[in-house]
């Protein structure tokens, strides 16, 4: 004898916001019910998500997880999870908003804040050359005289 249970989500996915290029793994999770055990599909913007390096899907023990190991701005959007069997189908949706992480220092190419200037000195006097360079990560600076490092 087979019992038919209504398919449903005990804990549906919800709206959330995540930082672009965050160091933590982002995970969506749902818990579902149904008999026979429903199949689960995940979608982003209406397109089915297939497991890959960028989107990892695990479904077991009436739970399903969608993991995004590295979040990019283009990962934002409407995510849908669908549970279905031969007796029916249910869906739940959430909006994922990916925001730029303003606390993270961005890479900045090296640039001179203060340029070196020509100087004239007498033989035997010390010569001082000064320049200031910005950049992130901090650039390596080398001094050279006519193509030879000094």
For each residue, the residues with C-beta under 8 A, 3 or more apart:
1:
2: 35 36
3: 35
4: 35 87
5: 33 34 35
6: 33 34 88
7: 32 33 34 38 83 84 85 87 88 89 90
8: 32 33 34 83 90
9: 12 30 31 32 33 81 83 90 92
10: 31 32 33 62
11: 29 30 31
12: 9 30 81 92 94
13: 28 29 30 79 81 92 93 94
14: 94
15: 94 95 96 97
16: 94 96 97
17: 96 97 98 99
18: 22 26 71 96 97 98 99
19: 22 71 98 99 100 101
20: 71 72 73 98 99 100 101
21: 70 71 72 101 104
22: 18 19 26 71 101
23:
24:
25: 67 68 69
26: 18 22 67 68 69 71
27: 65 66 67 68
28: 13 42 65 66 79 81 94 96
29: 11 13 63 64 65 66
30: 9 11 12 13 40 63 64 81 83 92
31: 9 10 11 62 63
32: 7 8 9 10 38 40 62 63 64 83 90
33: 5 6 7 8 9 10 62
34: 5 6 7 8 37 38 83 85 88
35: 2 3 4 5 85
36: 2 85 86
37: 34 62 85
38: 7 32 34 83 84 85
39: 83 84 85
40: 30 32 57 59 64 81 82 83
41: 48 81 82 84
42: 28 48 49 55 57 64 66 79 80 81 82
43: 46 47 48 49 79 80 81 82
44: 47 49 75 77 78 79 80
45: 77 78
46: 43 78 80
47: 43 44
48: 41 42 43
49: 42 43 44 55 57 66
50: 55
51: 55 56 57
52: 55 56
53: 69
54: 68 69 70
55: 42 49 50 51 52 66 67 68
56: 51 52 65 66 67 68 69
57: 40 42 49 51 64 65 66 67
58: 64 65 67
59: 40 63 64 65
60: 63
61:
62: 10 31 32 33 37
63: 29 30 31 32 59 60
64: 29 30 32 40 42 57 58 59 81
65: 27 28 29 56 57 58 59
66: 27 28 29 42 49 55 56 57 79 81
67: 25 26 27 55 56 57 58
68: 25 26 27 54 55 56 71 75
69: 25 26 53 54 56
70: 21 54
71: 18 19 20 21 22 26 68 75 98
72: 20 21 75 98
73: 20 76 98 100
74: 98
75: 44 68 71 72 96 98
76: 73 96 97 98
77: 44 45 95 96
78: 44 45 46 93 94 95 96
79: 13 28 42 43 44 66 93 94 95 96
80: 42 43 44 46 91 92 93
81: 9 12 13 28 30 40 41 42 43 64 66 91 92 93
82: 40 41 42 43 89 90 91
83: 7 8 9 30 32 34 38 39 40 89 90 91
84: 7 38 39 41 88 89 90
85: 7 34 35 36 37 38 39 88
86: 36
87: 4 7
88: 6 7 34 84 85
89: 7 82 83 84
90: 7 8 9 32 82 83 84
91: 80 81 82 83
92: 9 12 13 30 80 81
93: 13 78 79 80 81
94: 12 13 14 15 16 28 78 79
95: 15 77 78 79
96: 15 16 17 18 28 75 76 77 78 79
97: 15 16 17 18 76
98: 17 18 19 20 71 72 73 74 75 76
99: 17 18 19 20
100: 19 20 73
101: 19 20 21 22 104
102:
103:
104: 21 101
105: 136
106: 136
107: 136 137
108: 111 134 135 136
109: 135
110: 133 134 135 139
111: 108 133 134 135
112: 115 131 132 133
113: 132 133 134
114: 130 131 132
115: 112 131
116: 129 130 131
117:
118:
119: 127 128 129
120:
121: 125 126 127
122: 125
123:
124:
125: 121 122
126: 121
127: 119 121
128: 119
129: 116 119 143
130: 114 116
131: 112 114 115 116
132: 112 113 114
133: 110 111 112 113 139 141
134: 108 110 111 113
135: 108 109 110 111 138 139
136: 105 106 107 108
137: 107
138: 135
139: 110 133 135
140:
141: 133
142: 149
143: 129 149 150
144: 147 148 149 150
145: 148 150
146:
147: 144
148: 144 145
149: 142 143 144
150: 143 144 145
